[in-house]
Amino acid sequence: MTDIVQKLWGFCHTLRHDGIDYGDYIEQITYLLFLKMADEKKDIVKLPEGCDWQSLKEKAGMELKEHYEDILRRLGKEQGVLGDIFAGAMSRFNNPVNLKKLISLIDEVEWTALDVDVKAQAYEGLLEKAASEGKKGAGQYFTPRILIQSIVKVMKPDPRVHKEFTICDPACGTGGFLVASYEWLMEITGGILSREDVEQIRKRTYYGTELVQRPRRLALMNLFLHGIEGNIELEDSIYAPPPSARYDVVLTNPPFGTKGANQAPERDDFMVRTSNKQLNFIQHVATILKHGGRAAVVVPDNCLFAEQANHVFKDLMEVCDVHTILRLPIGTFTPYSPGVKANVIFFTKGRPTENVWIYDARTNVPSITKKERPLTPEHFKEFEECYGDDPNVFSPKALDHREKVAQKTERFRKFHISGIKERDYNLDIFWLKDESLEDVDDLPEPTELASDAITHLEAAIDSLQEVLRILESNGMNNSG
């Protein structure tokens, strides 16, 4: 994959002379990769006649350029998912020689044989390259596949539970959680499903929302190449009107950081009015869960102690059982944001919180780096064992399992709701002694210390902005 990304990225430099910037280039690659992978999976993907990969390969010069433009136009007019994927798609190639070269590069690889989600990996690899060159807009990052797979493994999003079972990611990016959920299902079933289940799973199981068009295209493409007609809306989950749909499972990693216009959404279903994006996503997830539905949400550390976080978690714990928190290793999101500290919060709607189990996969764990210490499944193996086999975690057997495994590892600990209340619902809880702080020769990395400082500064800025927003709101009310 590294070699392929290097090749594709190297060609991007050539295309800059054709007036194609990296964002346009990545988008053109997604169109061409889709056509190539559709050609490899003819049994699953049916394209209109004359819109196939072979017809592109056979042409050259202006005839190729015009044919490619015609394919994008025709696919954009198709009904259903194909039309959604190619809606508004336009060729950015002025020089047909460059288009021919890119088609040849992509044709060298049998993409579907490499990895089921290889196209998203190529996309992310190119974004990483762009980010390393300081290109504007490449700061967004995606959830590492290893973390996604671990979350899916413990959540067990099995659509066969009942006929209306649905899975949603309200900040779906390239569709990583949705694709991994389907892959998990194929793994545990060996791909053997009843005809009735296939119809339901193919059309009425996987849902998502994405704010940005390019990742949405990728999410739709990824699902479509798996034979799934994904239902991915293009909108802002937390600023759009409250949706009526409710889901059995929600898996999501909302975007960290930026707050846009720093405005609190006008949502009657949000108990706490705040401009903090992550806190609003937590409230949104609580809304869209069915009674008895379960969620896993990735949030940065400052979300656990930011201004108004205590109010959000107090309300959440009254209507949901916030039963598990996973403290992620530092550097989990390398290379997009190497120093960020984050967690995964697991909760079930319909019963109040009694105990919060926290697994610390961070303290005394070396920071993740891209080459020397990459993220591996081993980082989450013990957590998965502690979480247990029952995704609902409430049966006597499941609770007994947690008590037993907690005796074997100091990383897994239970905190009763009474103690959480005493902390004013601050969930940034840790108990292990950080050995690096004791050894002057092994102090935390400067990037880690800087990231820590930034996290607390951002939390302080959040608080000040919230105060400013309230003052401005009161001023407007008084003047009226």
C-alpha positions, 0 to 999 in steps of 0.5 A: 500500500505504501508503494502504491500511495507513493506512486499515486502521490508522485504523479500528483506533482505532474498533475499540478502543471495541469492545474489540478490541486491535491484535493481535486486529484484525490477526488479524480482518483476516487472516481477512477478507483471505483470504476477499476474496482467495479470492473474487478467485482462485476458480480456485485457492481453493475454499471450502465453499458459504456461506463466501464473500465475497459472502455476507458483503457481502450481510448486515448487522446481527446476521445479518452478525455471526452469519454471520461467526461461522458461517463461521469455525466451519465453516472451522475444521472443514474438513480439510487446510490450510483447517482449519489456517488457521482452527483456533480462529478466533473473531470479536472483533466485538461491534458488527456495524456495525464488522464491516460497515465493515471488510468495506466497506474491504477490498472497495474494493481488488482485493488480488490485483491489487496484489502477490502477497504484499500481505496479508503487507505489509499485516500487516507495515505494521500491525505497524510502526504498532503498534511505532511506538506502543510496543505490546507484542509488536510488536517482532518484525520480518520479513525485507525482501522485497528481501533474501529475493528476493536470497537466493532468486535466488542459492540457486535452489531449483528443485524440478524437480531431482528428485522428492523435492526439498524446501525448508524454513524452520524459523522461517518467520514469514509464509512470506516465503522459501517464497512467494518461492521459489515466485514465483522458480520461476514466474518462471523457468518462465513458470508452465509445469510438467508435471502431475507437477511441479505435483502435487509442488510443490503438496503436497510441496515447501514446509515450515516451522515457526513458533512463533506462531499468527498468523504461521503462519496468514499463512504457510498463507494466503499459500501457499494463495492461490498454490495451495500446500498448505504444511506449516507445523508450529506448534512451537519448532524448536530445543526440539522433539525432533530432526526426522527430515525432511531438506531439499534447501534451507533458507532462514531468518531465525531470531528475533534477541535473546530467549532465552526461559528461557535454557535450552540445548535437550536435543538430542543432535544439537547438538554444542555445548550453548548457550542462544544461540538463533541458534547453536542455529538454525545447529546445527538447520539443519545437522541438517535439511539432506540430504547435499549440501543447501544453506542460507542463514541470516540471523544478527546480528553477535554470533552470529559472535563470541558465547560458544561461536560459535567451537565451533559454527562449528568443528564446522559447518565440519568437516561443511559448506562455509561458503563465503559470508558476506554482510555486510548494510547497517546498517538492513536491518531498518528500521523494526523494528530499524533499527540491527541489524547482520546477515549471511547465512551460506551453507553446503552440507552434506557437505564441509568448509570450505576457503575462506570468501568474504565480501562486504561490503555494509556498509562505506561504504554509507549506513545504510538508512532508511525514507524517505530511503535505503530498501533497494533491489535495487541494494544486492545487485546486485553481491553476486549477480554475485559469488556466481555462477550456480551455487548449488552454487558448487563447480564449477571454472567457478563458482570461476573466476568468483569469482576473476575478479569478486574482482579487480574489486571490493574488497568480495569477498574469500576467506579460507582455512580456515587463517586462519579457524582462526588467528582461532579461528573468529571470522567477524566479518571486515572489511577495508575502511577505514571512511571515516566514521571518518576524517572528523569531519564524517561520523561514524556516526549516534548510533543506529549507535554505540549499536547497536554498543555494544549488540551487544557488550554483548549478546555479553558478557551472553551470555558471562556467562549461559553461565558462570552456566548452566554453574556452575548445571549443575555445582552441580546435578550436584555436589549430586546 
